[in-house]
Amino acid sequence: MDVQKHSNILFVLNPIAGDIEKEDLKEDIALICREHGITCELYTTTGQDDEAQLKEMIGAGAYDAVYAVGGDGTVSLVGGLLIGSSTPLGIIPLGSGNGLSKDLDIPQDTEEALQLIHTHVVRNIDTITLNGMPSIHLSDLGFNALVVKRFCEGDTRGPGSYTWIALQEYLSYEPKTYRIETDADTFEGKAFMVTVANANAWGSNASINPDGILNDGKFEICLIEPFPRAASVGILYKLYTDSIDTSVYTRILKCRRATIYNPDLEVMHIDGEPVETAEKIEVVMHTKSLKVILPAGE
Ligand SMILES: Nc1ncnc2c1ncn2[C@@H]1O[C@H](COP(=O)(O)OP(=O)(O)OP(=O)(O)O)[C@@H](O)[C@H]1O
């Protein structure tokens, strides 16, 4: 653990995240920074070419912290660029779900989260890669990935929209076939969904990996196997009560490395952002590879 004062901060603000107006927040950030003698710069995402532009800025800016101001997609964009570097990732949660920030116990109240700018600790967490693409939080193949894809294709954001899409897709979803080889186990068969979990819970608070630890050098592959419709309420209940690992329809493979064979070319997302799927996905652990800014006392 490490307490650091930051004097030159980049804020990466996603104006559409969570469908939340953020104009006043820009002034609040500037004010807090001024009060604490911090130099700050703001980058507003456009959804086009942000990664390349930020890569250049972070490379040239000598920032000693970069904050993602938005949801999990914004966190993933910024975090992905900071993996392996000495610059920590801060999060001001303003998305629809804010899953990683919840798993890190970052305040969901914006005013409280803004206090992190001047009072915090810095800790290292693990990250993983799927075919070289970084994942800090939770990535899926299967049902949830399809819902995320439909959500991203739609023009309404927010948790209500996500739930509505999930209900519609659930009625027609057919489990897909996977083969998964890890350094400890092998699974072959059909699954409703396969989650590659560095963390615990999605932004909806549904916990797919209740015992996951963000800095233990291991990740979990959490499978929900095909289940009868009558079991769906029980599965949902367990997801929302941190007990999905006790369901007879789930299986958790704890590992440091895995290969997922996806012959049906089922859709995939990484940290909430749909990505191109593949028939073979190599998953690799990168132990304590990302510095994150947390409330003092975490
Ligand atoms: N100015 C913009 N206009 C349109 N889309 C944008 C803009 N800036 C970023 N995006 C898109 O926003 C998405 C990321 O949003 P983000 O995940 O931060 O919020 P969210 O989806 O509302 O919340 P969460 O992921 O926590 O549920 C990315 O797909 C990105 O391309």
Ligand as a Chemical Component Dictionary entry (heavy atoms), coordinates in Angstrom:
data_LIG
# 
_chem_comp.id                   LIG 
_chem_comp.type                 NON-POLYMER 
_chem_comp.pdbx_formal_charge   0 
_chem_comp.three_letter_code    LIG 
# 
loop_
_chem_comp_atom.comp_id 
_chem_comp_atom.atom_id 
_chem_comp_atom.alt_atom_id 
_chem_comp_atom.type_symbol 
_chem_comp_atom.charge 
_chem_comp_atom.model_Cartn_x 
_chem_comp_atom.model_Cartn_y 
_chem_comp_atom.model_Cartn_z 
_chem_comp_atom.pdbx_ordinal 
LIG N1  N1  N 0 -19.138 11.349 -26.705 1  
LIG C1  C1  C 0 -19.589 10.101 -26.862 2  
LIG N2  N2  N 0 -20.677 9.864  -27.639 3  
LIG C2  C2  C 0 -21.146 8.614  -27.806 4  
LIG N3  N3  N 0 -20.615 7.493  -27.233 5  
LIG C3  C3  C 0 -19.539 7.689  -26.443 6  
LIG C4  C4  C 0 -18.976 8.986  -26.222 7  
LIG N4  N4  N 0 -17.910 8.830  -25.410 8  
LIG C5  C5  C 0 -17.798 7.504  -25.135 9  
LIG N5  N5  N 0 -18.785 6.814  -25.748 10 
LIG C6  C6  C 0 -19.055 5.385  -25.618 11 
LIG O1  O1  O 0 -19.479 5.131  -24.260 12 
LIG C7  C7  C 0 -19.274 3.754  -23.980 13 
LIG C8  C8  C 0 -18.748 3.588  -22.580 14 
LIG O2  O2  O 0 -19.697 4.056  -21.667 15 
LIG P1  P1  P 0 -19.516 3.666  -20.124 16 
LIG O3  O3  O 0 -19.345 2.193  -20.002 17 
LIG O4  O4  O 0 -18.480 4.491  -19.527 18 
LIG O5  O5  O 0 -20.908 4.068  -19.496 19 
LIG P2  P2  P 0 -22.199 3.177  -19.285 20 
LIG O6  O6  O 0 -22.284 2.130  -20.344 21 
LIG O7  O7  O 0 -23.346 4.108  -19.161 22 
LIG O8  O8  O 0 -21.942 2.534  -17.847 23 
LIG P3  P3  P 0 -21.530 1.051  -17.355 24 
LIG O9  O9  O 0 -20.544 0.488  -18.321 25 
LIG O10 O10 O 0 -20.951 1.242  -15.976 26 
LIG O11 O11 O 0 -22.794 0.262  -17.322 27 
LIG C9  C9  C 0 -18.269 3.258  -25.008 28 
LIG O12 O12 O 0 -18.938 2.364  -25.867 29 
LIG C10 C10 C 0 -17.835 4.502  -25.767 30 
LIG O13 O13 O 0 -17.552 4.227  -27.113 31 
# 
loop_
_chem_comp_bond.comp_id 
_chem_comp_bond.atom_id_1 
_chem_comp_bond.atom_id_2 
_chem_comp_bond.value_order 
_chem_comp_bond.pdbx_ordinal 
LIG N1  C1  SING 1  
LIG C1  N2  SING 2  
LIG C1  C4  DOUB 3  
LIG N2  C2  DOUB 4  
LIG C2  N3  SING 5  
LIG N3  C3  DOUB 6  
LIG C3  C4  SING 7  
LIG C3  N5  SING 8  
LIG C4  N4  SING 9  
LIG N4  C5  DOUB 10 
LIG C5  N5  SING 11 
LIG N5  C6  SING 12 
LIG C6  O1  SING 13 
LIG C6  C10 SING 14 
LIG O1  C7  SING 15 
LIG C7  C8  SING 16 
LIG C7  C9  SING 17 
LIG C8  O2  SING 18 
LIG O2  P1  SING 19 
LIG P1  O3  DOUB 20 
LIG P1  O4  SING 21 
LIG P1  O5  SING 22 
LIG O5  P2  SING 23 
LIG P2  O6  DOUB 24 
LIG P2  O7  SING 25 
LIG P2  O8  SING 26 
LIG O8  P3  SING 27 
LIG P3  O9  DOUB 28 
LIG P3  O10 SING 29 
LIG P3  O11 SING 30 
LIG C9  O12 SING 31 
LIG C9  C10 SING 32 
LIG C10 O13 SING 33 
# 
